[in-house]
Amino acid sequence: MERSLLHIIASSLLTVVLCTFNSIRPSVPPAGTSNWVFFVRHLGLTFLCVIVPELTVTWAFKECLEVASLVTKFQISRAHAFMYHMGSFISSANQEPLARITNTTALQIQQVDVQQIVSQNKAGVGPKLVTIAHVLYALAVFLARYARNLYITHMEIWSLSYVAVAIVLWVLWWPKPADVQYHIALAVPVSETFGASFSTYSSLVKLLIGTKHLNERIPAEPEESHFSSRAFPTCGAPIDIKVVWLANLVAMVLGSVHFLAWDTPFNSKLEEKIWRAATITTTLLPVVFPVAVWFMHGLERRAPPARVLEVLLWVLATVFVGGRLALLTLAFISLAELPAEAFVQMPWARFGI
């Protein structure tokens, strides 16, 4: 019994889509946002996760650290902290999300029914189970083919790398409510909100304007407040070096998965060399990034060594992205000429997707 080329492509892409789309936990959209717009934005974050999964992992890990800080500082539950961080709590005065949490605000948040919040996570249980079932099936097929020395396509190896991304995101975001689209109004002053001219759901805007402008909008109260940096890892407090290391560790794992295709047949010597070079690049460069960031922390921003290091980082980042895109391109190109054994299907796998 044989499997078709369409089967290989569909199964691989389904693995990537399930591991990314069902792992994303977007922030609460502004009031009045339609389900269609919410879905499109979810797709946008999914596409970002496919292209730069490390950024999504950075977002998730940084959010978990800040949620843990909120729980410790204000004695609120993780469910409350996640909902605040997602922008679910708004001011009844101007219907805008809270930009910071204070001791007074925390008392109001504690009064919100936790069961009402936890119930929102039920929406994500079904997709999680579907994703887990498919991932287990894909891993079983991969291991069975590897054990029998059957050809494993480069597309399948590429898709397998996103299983690692999904596992990390599940661990970090498992308690986070999924697809929440409603707000809870609290009696807080307008000064503690982002304001009508600043949408907390606009992740790219916050990515571009940075923390400085956000802090200028709202007077800080360092002794009793905690600024929100929802929606994107580059907002709010500076990224902890632990977050940088974790993101790059995930990048190393993603790159190292492609070593599984090191000795497999390629359509040409050029494709083989590009695949191997891209694999080495995407595996080793993540070691350089956190070290360079650590050195930059000890230098003055405008000092010549810092500027040189910053330019070097941009060059290496460009090379890294090029390597990632090369692997993706070769994964598709390799489908043009597959050996006959690539279409041999495990007898028990005929019931799978």
Buried (B, 14 or more C-beta within 10 A) or exposed (E): EEBEBEBBBEBBEBBBBBBBBBBBBBBBBBEEEEEEEBEEBBBBBBEBBBEBBBBBBBBBBBBBBBBEEBBEBBEBBBBBBBBBBBBBBBBEBEBBBBBBBBEBBBEBBEEBEBEEBBEBBEEBEEBBEEBBEBBEBBEBBBEEBEEEEBBBBBBBBBBBBBBBBBBBBBEBBEBBBBBBBEBBEBEBEEBBBBBEEBBBBBBEBBBEBEBEEBBEBBEEBEEBBBBBBBBBBBBBEEBEEEBBBBBBBBBBBBBBBBBBBEEBEBBEEEBBEBBBEBBBBBBBBBBBBBEBBEEBEEBEEEEEEBEEBBEEBEEBEEBBEEBBEBBBEBBEBBBEEBEEEBBBBBEEBEEBE
